Amino acid sequence: MKNASPISRSVSESLFETAKTYFPGGVNSPVRAFRSVEGTPLFIKKGDGCRIWDEDDNEFIDFCCSWGPLILGHNNPKIYSSVMAAMQNGASFGAPTRLENELAELILSRNPFIDRMRFVSSGTEAVMSALRLARGYTGRDKVIKFEGCYHGHVDAMLVKAGSGLATLGTSSSAGVPESFANETLVLPLNDVEALKACIAENKDQIACAIIEPIPANNGLLLQEKTFLLALRELCTEHGILLFFDEVISGFRVAFSGAAEYYGIAPDIVTYGKIIGGGLPVGAYGAKNEIMSHVAPEGPVYQAGTLSGNPVAMAAGIAQLTECAKPGFYEALAEKTNAFVDHINAYAKEKGYNFELVTIGSIFWLSFNGKKRIRRSDEIDSDMTGFKIIHRELLNRGVYLGPSGYEVGFISAAHDPESLTHAANMFCEALDVVFAAQI
Ligand SMILES: *Cc1c(COP(=O)(O)O)cnc(C)c1O
């Protein structure tokens, strides 16, 4: 077992102390606060390719990639020049620009599932808007959500399963009225019988069923395709819109996301993260029949001062142009598989109860050895191992997002040498984790 010396964090620590006087928990999004791992958050100074540097000048190979958006890595030259060119013409007009058409054309010309779309400024905003559209279009109020899926901090989605057999949701955040939460029906993933029972119980009241088709916010809970197909069928049968939240999986596992990957057509889709090339963009889309219900064509109101912002559109155009090139996703998956296989083979040889679960260029650290497919397949116990490996990897120049519930991402900028090095560091770190446990 090789020990690595702890990294110096004094500058980050001092910045964090100051930040705590400005922001709750010292951060502008809770997971960044490092609460579920050890130490203080690293303040990042810059990124380039697959690497980032913190304010103490520590260098890391980055597998967080801003939690997914940076599929081309940091400081991509094409995104950079596209953004600078847009910026020279002004940051925002609140009027239509050619760039919105260009990004929409890039997406819609390759996407058989949606005819038209709306750009917004975050994944949360996309989900919130699309839920309203689903309700406005169907004239129904209830929505189905699956336990373990994350859909941003929308009131209706900050809901967990109620006690007992009831599918009525109960709010999982202070500030969400129970009366709102009660409109959300919470079901276990991958359970056709529970789905059927819920639909029967709430006949003609359910507007949509929202799901991360590749649930990647509470571990990587890969669904059986038969479940997704059954969900598609039941939705069609009962006039329920099938809502794929592809904020992570969109442009990640395939250009048109999990819908393309599985060959299952959703009725309504949300995108975020990768779509904006690292700038704040979200989007929702559907067939014309549904999209024509959005204002000003229809009665469902939705608007945004900075929606379709030209600088953000320019970043999205540059990024998605690369993603659309032939072989892009195949190359990314191949690289990811080599990385994952290297680490998994080592863990297996050593008899460690550890596996990287993967799909496309996503991976998740499982410390349990069992295939996990539902939130109720408890993953809390994995966090003990994660805490140690997170620390050990930081000490070895490898940055994972500071939460074991979240997945890691590999970008086009992760070169084979860096990946081999990082995989070796994973193996060393695993030795430390399992030395502590034996
Ligand atoms: C990240 C995420 C969101 C929320 O997007 P934000 O841009 O953080 O608001 C919604 N749904 C899924 C599936 C996500 O992964």
The ligand as an SDF file (V2000), in Angstrom:
LIG
                    3D

 15 15  0  0  0  0  0  0  0  0999 V2000
  -28.6090   18.3450  -13.0240 C   0  0  0  0  0  0  0  0  0  0  0  0
  -29.9770   17.8230  -13.2490 C   0  0  0  0  0  0  0  0  0  0  0  0
  -31.1110   18.6490  -13.1990 C   0  0  0  0  0  0  0  0  0  0  0  0
  -31.0380   20.0760  -12.7360 C   0  0  0  0  0  0  0  0  0  0  0  0
  -30.2900   20.8760  -13.5960 O   0  0  0  0  0  0  0  0  0  0  0  0
  -29.6950   22.2620  -13.0250 P   0  0  0  0  0  0  0  0  0  0  0  0
  -29.0510   22.8810  -14.2290 O   0  0  0  0  0  0  0  0  0  0  0  0
  -28.7430   21.8870  -11.9410 O   0  0  0  0  0  0  0  0  0  0  0  0
  -30.8440   23.0480  -12.5330 O   0  0  0  0  0  0  0  0  0  0  0  0
  -32.3290   18.1200  -13.5440 C   0  0  0  0  0  0  0  0  0  0  0  0
  -32.4490   16.8450  -13.9240 N   0  0  0  0  0  0  0  0  0  0  0  0
  -31.3920   16.0120  -13.9870 C   0  0  0  0  0  0  0  0  0  0  0  0
  -31.5860   14.6060  -14.4470 C   0  0  0  0  0  0  0  0  0  0  0  0
  -30.1270   16.4720  -13.6270 C   0  0  0  0  0  0  0  0  0  0  0  0
  -29.0920   15.6310  -13.6310 O   0  0  0  0  0  0  0  0  0  0  0  0
  1  2  1  0
  2  3  1  0
  2 14  2  0
  3  4  1  0
  3 10  2  0
  4  5  1  0
  5  6  1  0
  6  7  2  0
  6  8  1  0
  6  9  1  0
 10 11  1  0
 11 12  2  0
 12 13  1  0
 12 14  1  0
 14 15  1  0
M  END
$$$$
